[in-house]
Amino acid sequence: MKFSLAHLTVLGCPPPEMAYIAAMTGYDYISIRPIYMGLPGEPNYDLANNKTMLKQTKRALADTGLKVHDIELAKIEDGRNVRQYEPAIEVAAELGAKSVLSSIWTSNREFYLEQFADLCDIAKKYGLNVDLEFVTWASVSDLKGAVDVLRTVNRENAGIMVDTLHFHRSRVSLEELNELPREWFHFAHICDGPAEIPSDKEGLIHTGRDARLYVGEGAIDIASIVNRLPDGIVYSIELPHLERVAEFGYAEHARRCLQTAKDYFAKNLRKLEEHSY
């Protein structure tokens, strides 16, 4: 299995520092966030407009031998045109990335279908996939909604990105994955979480952004989800946890994220082999 360090796990680290941490702690890739959304407290890692940081990122990748796997977040929302993401997509291609992560935050179906199709067309020029993530508190919040988008836009470089936390909290059934084309899946986000699903948006957001659990520490049946995904995809560990970062620091938190994931899959490998679907 190949693992990537997702930027949300170490969001306070700019991409060059993130690359060095990922290399030191044993990751194969990094998943960076060079699309600046202007959210409160969000660091600005807009590499397309920060040539010094871009140069430093290239050097860190060269020094470590790591590659960028994907970039985020090409958010589809009212009042925004996806064409503004093209500079970031161009930088992603320059850094060797394979995918652009997207999610949908408007209920205007005609608009988001058009925008997602445009995003796929832009990414195709640079040889990148666009992977749609369903987020529990977004407009497209479950697997059925993501499948509807892919079937409607019918773009060959479109995919679906499963995040194990959102899979659990959007109450997706395992069987829903079985009938989908294998080529739709390029990578997945893994983390764990508690069994209880908050009934309010604030509770969902808190865990999602600030308090995810190490793989195997919570109640999500991650092994069964992974068992239904194609072999050979990359697993990006998206596991923000503010208290643990404060306690351990970014590097040690990143190391624990990867080690617990490897330990979990080593323990569950026989189970996965014996119960293939």
Phi, psi and omega in degrees: 000140178254139185237143175240148175266114181280144187297327181298335178293327183226051192298336178286352181263126172294160185308320179297314178297320179301319180297317180294319178297315181298319180294316181295330186259001169101014179282163178262333184217170166235150178241106192258167185237072183271003175262109184279124184259351179071027179283156181303126178077003182282127176292149181261106178246042181287087186295332181295333180246011177230084187295329179295313179294324178297316178297318179294323178295316178299319179294317180298320178294319178294319181296322187264338185080004177283163175233157171278129178269315183208163175237159176217168354237119178277080186285133176256115184209162180301141176082006181230137176255131184296345179296339179289348179275353186300319177302320179292323178293322177297317177296319179302315178296322179298328180270001177087015181293160182250335188219154171245126179271135181227159172209162189242127187233028174226146180271359180281095188298316180301318180294312185288331175294317178297316181292319180294320177298317178298319180298317178299318180294321177295312182297326181298326179301333183253008177075025182250150170275160169241119183250122184270123177260129172271126184246132190306325182255015176266183179286314171268101195246000180214175184295322180302318179295320179293320178297319178302318179297311184296318181293327182283314183284330174053055177252134186291340180260014178270143178216176176242133179251117180269125171255125187297328178293313180291326176303311180293313188282342173269005176058041176286138177274148179301325183295337181297334180283336190295326188266002185269150180299133181299329184288352176285344188251118182248328176200169180219155172264132176238143174188175177241173180196169179290161180293321184292136178255117181302146181269350182244153183299320182299320178294320178297316182293319182303309180295314184300324185257338191230348191209044175285159184254156175297149181300127182093353183270336184253213188243005182281135179278072185296321182301318182290328176293309181300324181296339180263002177260156183295151173295149171088358177282162181270141177252111180267122183273105177254103191214067177292136176207099189298320182293320180288324174298319178296325182280315188258337191088162185297315186297313181291323176298315179298320179297316180295323177303313183288316183295318180294325177295314180296319179298318180297312182289328176296319180290326185262001184299315180298321178299318181293321181292321185283334184240061178281151184241000000 
